[in-house]
Amino acid sequence: MQYKIQQKDFDLIMKHSTSKKIFELRHTLKNPLKTNPFVYNKDFLLWTIIGIVGGIISGGYWIVLENFTAVLKIIEGIFVIPLMTIAGLAAGLIIHKLGDPGEIDLMVDNIHFKGGRLNPKSNPSMILSSLICIASGGSLGPEAPLVQVVGSTGTYISRKLGYKGEDIRSITIAGMASAFTALFGAPLGGSLFALEILDHKHVTKYYKAFMPALVASCASYLVFVLITHLNLGPAWNFPPYKNPKLGDIFYAVAYSLAGAATGWLFTLLIKSFKLLFNKISIAIYYKLALGGFLLGTIAYFIPLTRYFGHEQLTEVLTGSFTIQFLCLLLIMKLIAIAITATSGWRGGFIIPLLFAGTVLGLVIYQLFPGQNLTLITVCCMAALNASVTRTPVSIIILLAAMTGFQNIVPIMFASLTGYFLAPKSPLIHAQMGMDK
């Protein structure tokens, strides 16, 4: 009798065990990633999807921008003034009708104080207005619009999939990083830049977002290159930097002093023009039209100030110009960037500042012709951008990738010099979110 009871209990146990194994098998088939033996999981797939989406958006935007620019670039001479005036009016009307998409300060604030959520409802306004502004010849680049559009897309996808809290912020930052990477061509640099631009004093505050940003950046870069057919190499062909010496580090610090001083000048110009345009109480479309008129006038007299500098950088690097013209070009380009940024025109000033840093380097090279041109220009680019954007770490990696400058040690010293000699109050005030 006891044997029969034990046999019955054994059969029940075996039946339960079999049922449990069947249930686990079904669960495994439905959720294969939860039982995989590797590090990657469903989050890895989501980060990859965010990067693919970011690459598609960035690639599509770039192709449209290139074709639109090619159409408007035909208009030159005195006609560039009415063109840019009308372009400003059109962009202003779009913003007036579809809503103001905001500037980078608002985007950074949303990352800090709104759980990392960016509103995708402003994307149509940002896309249309920025395309008009950049293609017609504004002095800001496509990096800021794309960062907002792709970042807000990351927010939308994460919320639809039921993510909450810090996960939404991380996925949003991953979207931002994928946009930076698509344009800069440096997944590691783009990932760090997305984190560093948010808070210049507490870069590691959002350290959990680094891996999502890096995975999304790699996927975005691959898709962007496949869509645009751009080269994998540097964005610009600088002369080779040969025979590095220990003394180059001290030269790098010296060159970066000029870059930091230019950063102070640019910050002063931004604040001055911002104060000026804030005093002009007119509708936003009239304000953009006024900005377009001023930009068109500058571009008429100095055509190299037109556009955000991606192609113009190669032109000044390979051309032959007097030091007087280069000094004038530098000043007027900084003024053009400041007018573009403060009059309501859309775009980002990272690539334009790289152009300005190159012109500054050419000025120094003409003053001291025996020095290495590439070392001078790259150090000026690093110091100027680190001073303005407060991104001393990521700008090192970005410049190494974009210029092909393989010895990053001088860039490190130049970037840190520009950063520590920058104005105490950052140009992007939202970067001080931790101190509010």
C-alpha positions in Angstrom: 0.0 0.0 0.0 2.8 2.4 0.9 4.5 1.5 -2.3 1.5 2.4 -4.3 1.2 5.8 -2.6 4.9 6.5 -3.3 4.5 5.4 -6.9 1.5 7.8 -7.2 3.4 10.7 -5.8 6.3 10.0 -8.1 3.9 10.0 -11.1 2.5 13.4 -10.0 5.9 14.8 -9.6 7.0 13.6 -13.1 3.8 14.9 -14.6 4.4 18.3 -13.0 8.0 18.3 -14.1 7.0 17.5 -17.7 4.4 20.2 -17.7 6.9 22.7 -16.4 9.4 21.8 -19.1 6.8 22.1 -21.8 5.9 25.6 -20.4 9.5 26.6 -20.3 10.0 25.4 -23.9 7.1 27.4 -25.1 8.3 30.5 -23.2 11.8 30.0 -24.8 10.3 29.8 -28.3 8.3 33.0 -27.7 11.1 34.8 -26.0 14.4 33.5 -27.4 16.5 36.4 -26.3 15.7 35.8 -22.6 17.5 32.5 -22.6 20.4 33.2 -25.0 23.9 32.6 -23.6 25.3 35.9 -24.8 25.5 39.4 -23.4 23.2 40.9 -25.9 19.5 41.1 -25.2 16.3 42.7 -26.5 17.7 46.1 -25.4 20.6 45.6 -27.8 18.1 45.0 -30.6 16.2 48.2 -29.7 19.4 50.3 -29.7 20.3 48.8 -33.1 16.8 49.7 -34.4 17.1 53.2 -33.0 20.5 53.5 -34.9 19.0 52.2 -38.1 16.1 54.6 -37.9 18.5 57.4 -37.1 20.7 56.5 -40.1 17.7 56.4 -42.4 16.4 59.8 -41.2 19.9 61.3 -41.4 20.7 59.8 -44.8 17.3 61.0 -46.2 17.8 64.4 -44.8 21.3 64.7 -46.2 20.3 63.7 -49.7 17.4 66.2 -49.7 19.6 68.9 -48.3 22.3 68.2 -51.0 19.8 68.4 -53.8 18.0 71.5 -52.4 21.4 73.2 -51.9 22.5 72.4 -55.5 19.3 74.1 -56.8 19.7 77.3 -54.7 23.5 77.4 -55.1 23.0 78.5 -58.7 21.7 81.9 -57.4 24.8 84.1 -56.8 25.9 87.7 -56.8 23.5 90.4 -55.8 20.6 88.0 -56.1 21.8 86.1 -53.0 20.4 89.0 -50.9 16.8 88.7 -51.9 17.1 84.9 -52.0 18.2 84.6 -48.3 15.7 87.3 -47.3 12.8 85.3 -48.9 14.3 82.0 -47.4 14.2 83.6 -43.9 10.6 84.7 -44.4 9.6 81.2 -45.6 11.3 79.5 -42.7 9.7 81.9 -40.3 6.2 81.3 -41.7 6.7 77.6 -41.3 7.7 78.1 -37.7 4.8 80.5 -37.1 2.3 78.0 -38.6 3.7 74.7 -37.4 5.1 75.8 -34.1 8.6 76.8 -32.8 10.7 73.6 -32.5 13.0 75.4 -30.0 16.7 75.6 -29.8 19.5 73.4 -28.3 19.0 74.9 -24.8 15.4 73.6 -24.7 16.5 70.2 -25.9 19.2 69.9 -23.2 16.7 71.1 -20.6 14.2 68.4 -21.6 16.9 65.8 -21.2 17.7 67.1 -17.7 14.3 67.9 -16.3 11.6 66.1 -18.4 12.9 62.6 -18.0 14.8 62.7 -21.3 11.6 63.1 -23.4 11.8 65.2 -26.6 8.5 66.1 -28.3 8.3 64.7 -31.8 5.4 67.0 -32.7 7.9 69.8 -33.5 9.8 67.6 -36.0 7.9 68.8 -39.2 8.6 72.4 -38.3 12.3 71.7 -37.6 12.8 69.6 -40.7 11.2 72.1 -43.2 12.6 75.3 -41.6 16.1 73.9 -41.2 16.2 72.6 -44.8 15.4 76.1 -46.1 17.8 77.8 -43.8 20.8 75.6 -44.5 20.2 75.1 -48.2 19.8 78.8 -48.9 23.2 79.6 -47.3 22.7 80.0 -43.6 25.9 79.7 -41.5 24.6 76.8 -39.3 24.8 73.1 -40.1 22.4 70.2 -40.0 23.7 68.6 -36.8 21.3 70.3 -34.3 18.1 69.7 -36.3 18.9 66.1 -36.9 19.8 65.5 -33.2 16.5 66.9 -32.2 14.5 64.9 -34.8 16.2 61.6 -34.2 16.3 62.1 -30.5 12.6 62.7 -30.3 12.0 59.7 -32.6 13.9 57.7 -30.0 11.6 59.1 -27.3 8.5 58.1 -29.4 9.7 54.6 -30.0 10.6 53.9 -26.4 7.3 55.2 -25.1 5.3 53.1 -27.6 7.2 50.0 -26.4 6.4 50.7 -22.8 9.7 51.9 -21.6 9.7 54.3 -18.6 12.0 56.4 -16.5 15.7 56.3 -17.1 15.3 53.9 -20.0 13.5 56.6 -22.0 16.3 59.1 -21.4 18.9 56.5 -22.5 17.1 55.7 -25.7 16.6 59.4 -26.4 20.3 60.0 -26.0 21.0 57.0 -28.2 19.0 58.7 -30.9 20.9 61.9 -30.5 24.2 60.1 -30.7 23.2 58.3 -33.9 22.5 61.7 -35.5 25.8 63.1 -34.4 27.6 60.1 -35.7 25.9 60.1 -39.0 27.2 63.6 -39.8 30.6 63.3 -38.1 31.5 59.8 -39.2 32.9 58.8 -35.7 30.7 56.4 -33.7 32.7 56.7 -30.5 33.1 60.5 -30.8 29.5 60.9 -31.6 28.4 58.8 -28.6 30.6 60.8 -26.2 29.5 64.1 -27.7 25.9 63.3 -27.1 26.7 62.8 -23.4 29.2 65.7 -23.1 27.0 68.3 -24.7 24.3 67.7 -22.0 26.4 68.7 -19.0 30.0 69.9 -19.3 30.7 69.4 -15.6 29.1 66.0 -15.0 29.8 64.0 -18.2 29.2 60.7 -16.4 25.8 61.7 -15.1 24.1 59.7 -17.9 26.8 57.0 -18.1 24.1 54.3 -18.4 23.3 55.8 -21.8 26.8 55.3 -23.2 26.4 51.7 -24.4 23.0 52.4 -26.0 24.5 55.5 -27.7 27.5 53.5 -29.0 25.4 50.7 -30.4 23.0 53.1 -32.0 25.8 55.1 -33.4 27.5 52.2 -35.1 24.2 51.1 -36.7 23.4 54.7 -37.8 26.8 55.2 -39.3 26.6 52.0 -41.4 23.1 52.9 -42.7 24.0 56.5 -43.4 27.1 55.5 -45.4 25.0 53.0 -47.4 22.4 55.6 -48.2 24.6 58.5 -49.0 27.6 56.6 -50.5 30.0 58.8 -48.7 33.6 57.7 -48.1 34.6 56.0 -44.8 37.7 58.2 -44.5 38.2 61.7 -43.1 35.8 64.4 -44.1 38.6 66.7 -45.1 42.1 66.0 -46.6 44.6 67.8 -44.5 48.3 67.7 -45.3 50.0 64.8 -43.6 51.4 65.5 -40.1 54.9 64.1 -40.2 57.7 63.7 -37.6 55.9 64.5 -34.4 58.0 65.9 -31.7 57.7 66.6 -28.0 57.8 70.3 -28.7 54.6 70.0 -30.7 52.7 69.7 -27.4 53.9 73.1 -26.3 53.1 74.5 -29.8 49.6 73.0 -29.5 49.0 74.8 -26.2 50.2 78.1 -27.8 48.0 77.7 -30.8 45.0 76.8 -28.6 45.4 80.2 -26.8 44.3 81.8 -30.1 41.4 79.3 -30.4 40.2 80.0 -26.8 40.4 83.8 -27.5 38.3 83.3 -30.6 35.8 81.3 -28.5 35.5 84.3 -26.2 34.9 86.6 -29.2 32.3 84.3 -30.6 30.5 84.1 -27.3 30.5 87.9 -27.1 29.1 88.1 -30.6 26.3 85.7 -29.8 25.3 87.5 -26.7 25.4 90.9 -28.4 23.3 89.9 -31.4 20.9 88.0 -29.1 20.4 91.1 -27.1 19.9 93.1 -30.3 17.3 90.7 -31.9 15.5 90.4 -28.6 14.9 94.2 -28.6 13.3 94.0 -32.1 9.6 93.3 -31.3 8.4 91.9 -34.6 6.8 88.6 -35.8 9.2 85.7 -36.0 9.0 85.5 -39.8 10.0 89.2 -40.1 12.9 88.5 -37.8 14.1 85.6 -39.9 13.7 87.7 -43.0 15.9 90.4 -41.4 18.5 87.8 -40.5 18.4 86.5 -44.1 18.9 90.0 -45.5 22.0 90.5 -43.3 23.4 87.1 -44.1 22.8 87.6 -47.8 24.6 91.0 -47.7 27.6 89.4 -46.0 27.6 86.5 -48.5 27.4 88.9 -51.4 30.6 90.7 -50.4 32.4 87.5 -49.0 30.9 84.4 -50.7 32.9 82.0 -48.5 30.8 83.0 -45.5 27.8 81.5 -47.2 26.8 77.9 -46.0 27.9 76.1 -43.0 31.5 75.4 -44.1 31.6 71.7 -44.9 32.7 72.2 -48.5 34.1 75.7 -47.9 36.7 74.3 -45.5 38.4 72.4 -48.3 38.3 75.5 -50.5 40.2 77.7 -47.9 42.6 74.8 -47.1 43.6 74.4 -50.7 43.3 78.0 -51.9 45.7 80.9 -51.8 44.6 83.9 -49.7 46.2 86.9 -48.2 46.4 87.2 -44.4 44.2 90.4 -44.7 41.5 88.4 -46.4 41.7 85.5 -44.0 41.3 87.8 -41.0 38.3 89.5 -42.6 36.9 86.1 -43.5 37.3 84.9 -39.9 35.6 87.9 -38.4 32.7 88.0 -40.9 32.2 84.2 -40.6 31.9 84.5 -36.8 29.4 87.4 -37.3 27.4 85.3 -39.9 27.2 82.4 -37.5 26.1 84.6 -34.7 23.4 86.3 -36.8 22.2 82.9 -38.0 21.9 81.5 -34.5 20.3 84.6 -32.9 17.8 85.7 -35.6 15.9 82.4 -35.5 17.5 80.6 -38.4 17.8 76.8 -37.7 21.0 74.7 -37.5 24.0 73.8 -35.4 27.3 75.7 -35.0 29.7 72.8 -34.5 30.8 72.3 -38.2 30.8 76.1 -38.8 33.2 76.6 -35.8 35.5 73.9 -37.3 35.6 76.1 -40.5 36.3 79.1 -38.4 39.1 77.2 -36.5 40.6 76.3 -39.9 40.7 79.9 -41.0 42.2 80.9 -37.7 44.9 78.3 -38.2 45.7 79.6 -41.7 46.1 83.1 -40.3 48.6 81.8 -37.7 50.4 79.8 -40.4 50.9 82.9 -42.5 52.3 84.7 -39.5 54.6 81.7 -38.7 55.1 79.9 -42.1 57.8 77.5 -40.8 55.3 75.6 -38.6 53.2 72.6 -39.4 49.9 73.7 -41.0 47.9 70.7 -40.0 49.0 70.9 -36.4 48.1 74.5 -36.2 44.6 74.2 -37.8 43.6 71.1 -35.9 44.6 72.6 -32.6 42.7 75.8 -33.3 39.6 73.8 -34.3 39.9 71.8 -31.1 40.4 74.7 -28.8 37.6 76.8 -30.4 35.0 74.1 -30.2 36.0 73.0 -26.7 35.7 76.6 -25.6 32.2 77.1 -27.1 30.6 73.7 -26.8 32.3 72.5 -23.6 33.0 69.1 -25.1 36.8 68.6 -24.6 36.9 64.8 -24.7 34.6 64.0 -27.6 36.1 66.8 -29.8 39.5 65.0 -29.7 38.0 61.8 -31.1 35.9 63.7 -33.6 38.7 65.7 -35.0 41.0 62.7 -35.3 38.3 60.9 -37.4 37.3 63.9 -39.5 40.8 65.2 -40.3 42.8 62.0 -40.3 45.1 63.4 -37.6 46.4 60.2 -36.1 48.5 61.6 -33.2 45.8 62.8 -30.8 48.1 63.9 -28.0 48.5 67.5 -29.3 44.8 67.6 -29.9 44.2 66.6 -26.2 46.4 69.4 -24.9 44.7 72.0 -27.3 41.2 70.8 -26.4 41.8 71.0 -22.7 43.5 74.4 -23.0 40.5 75.7 -24.9 38.1 74.2 -22.3 39.7 75.5 -19.2 40.2 79.0 -20.7 36.6 79.2 -21.8 34.1 81.7 -20.3 32.8 80.5 -16.9 29.2 80.8 -18.1 28.7 78.4 -21.1 27.1 79.6 -24.3 24.6 76.7 -23.9 23.2 77.7 -20.5 21.3 74.4 -20.1 24.6 72.6 -19.8 24.7 74.0 -16.2 21.5 72.0 -15.4 23.2 70.4 -12.4 23.9 73.8 -10.9 20.3 75.2 -11.2 
